[in-house]
C-alpha cells in the first residue's frame, strides 16, 4: 500500500481491483507471507493439493 501512495504522489496511474466479499487478499511482500500464499494455493490446487498436503504432513512429522 505504501508503494501505491508513492506512485500516486508521482502522478503515476494505479489500477486496483475491488475485492469481493469472502475473497482472500495475499500480501507477498515478505518471504514468510510469500511462502504462506504459495502453501494456500498449493493446498487448494485440484491437481496437486492432495499430494502437497501429504508432503506437508510428512515434513511436519519429521519435525516432531
Secondary structure, DSSP 8 states (H G I E B T S, - for coil): -HHHHHHHHTT---------TT------SSHHHHHHHHHHHHHH-TTTHHHHHHHHHHHHHHH-
